[in-house]
Structures are given as C-alpha cells and as structure tokens.
Amino acid sequence: VEEYSIYEYIKPYSGILIFVGVLIVCGIIVAILLIGKPASCKAGTYGTNGKSPWFGSCIECEAGKYSDSGSSECSKCNAGTYSLRIASKCIDCDAGTYSDSGGRGECSKCNAGTYSLGNASKCKVCEAGKYTNQKVGSSECIECDAGEYSLSNASKCSICKAGTYSNKSGSSECSKCDAGTY
C-alpha cells in the first residue's frame, strides 16, 4: 500500500483552490467596505462620530434639542425657541408665548397683563394705561379707552369712579373733577 500525502491529492486542483480563496477574501473585504460601513446620521438624530453604530441605528433627538446631519450629539434649543422630537432646527416661539430657558419642547403662553412679540425668553409687562384683552397668550397691549385707566400688568381696564375722569385713552389714573362738575 502506497502512502500519499494530502498535497498529492490536491496538487491538480491547487490553481482552482487558490482562485476560490482569493475570491472569498475579496468578497469579505467588499462586504466590510459596503455593508458594514457606518452610515451618516440624518438631521434630528445622532450617533458616535456622527455615524450610526455598526449594524445599529442613529439615536433620535428629544424634544427641545436638534441636530444637523452627521452630528455626534444633539444641541439644546436657545431660550425663545423650541423643537419637537427629531428636529433639524429650533422654531421661534409665536407671539404671545415664550420659553425662558433652552431645551424646551414647547413655548408657554404669556400670563394676563403681559405680552410677547415672538422669539421671546420672557413676556413683557403691559405698561400703565394699557391692558391685555386675553386671559393668556397676548401678543400686544391695548390702550384703555377714555373714562378708564389701568396700572401696569393689567388684564383689564377699570372705569373711573364717580367724581373722577380720564379724557384721553391710555390713562394710568383718573383725575378729580373740578368743583361743581361731575
């Protein structure tokens, strides 16, 4: 019985085996480069170094934060702005609303007697002689009519009491009537 080495059995196929081996190695390299390459995260999401983890996904920004595409973290919205989840930018607060600190998911309505013009970090107080005609969420202050007055931060005007008057709009106080008049 003659003994043969394994080499003698595969020797006639050695060219084919080398070719198949090279194809397998090349296929693995191509698969790693194309399939396994981390994708850039879309705006409103983030990942390590701005890319999604291997065979994973990007993480969504929470409300009050935003990101550009390819970001490695979400940034807080500034005061006077807000954002919903998965935002690519922050939105200015509407007139009559505000956000007093960064990272808000919504804006709050201004209280009665205060107002904002939009993109506000706080509401402004109506000055004396003016009022807001809404309970909350006003975008302007309105002058009191003649015969009425208001102090600052007013949500309504008061009628001048008997024996007093205001003959112009926007009064902050009523004047006493002259003797013999009412």
BELZIBEL-V795063 format. One record per residue. N is the residue number from 1. OMEGA is omega in whole degrees, -180 to 180 (none if undefined). Layout:
N/OMEGA
N/OMEGA
This chain:
1/179
2/178
3/177
4/176
5/179
6/-180
7/-179
8/178
9/-176
10/-177
11/-180
12/-178
13/-173
14/179
15/180
16/-180
17/178
18/180
19/179
20/178
21/178
22/178
23/180
24/179
25/179
26/179
27/178
28/179
29/179
30/180
31/179
32/-178
33/-176
34/-173
35/-174
36/-178
37/179
38/179
39/177
40/180
41/179
42/175
43/-178
44/178
45/177
46/177
47/179
48/-178
49/178
50/-179
51/178
52/178
53/179
54/178
55/180
56/-180
57/178
58/-178
59/-178
60/174
61/178
62/178
63/-179
64/179
65/-179
66/173
67/171
68/177
69/180
70/-177
71/176
72/175
73/175
74/179
75/178
76/171
77/178
78/173
79/-178
80/178
81/177
82/172
83/172
84/177
85/174
86/-176
87/175
88/177
89/177
90/-177
91/177
92/174
93/178
94/174
95/-179
96/179
97/-180
98/165
99/-172
100/177
101/180
102/175
103/-179
104/177
105/176
106/178
107/179
108/178
109/176
110/177
111/176
112/-180
113/178
114/-179
115/171
116/179
117/-178
118/-178
119/-173
120/174
121/173
122/179
123/179
124/180
125/174
126/180
127/180
128/-178
129/179
130/-180
131/172
132/-178
133/177
134/178
135/178
136/173
137/-179
138/178
139/179
140/173
141/-177
142/179
143/174
144/178
145/173
146/-177
147/179
148/177
149/172
150/170
151/179
152/178
153/-176
154/174
155/175
156/178
157/177
158/178
159/178
160/-179
161/179
162/-180
163/177
164/-179
165/166
166/-175
167/177
168/178
169/178
170/-179
171/177
172/178
173/177
174/180
175/178
176/176
177/176
178/180
179/180
180/178
181/176
182/none
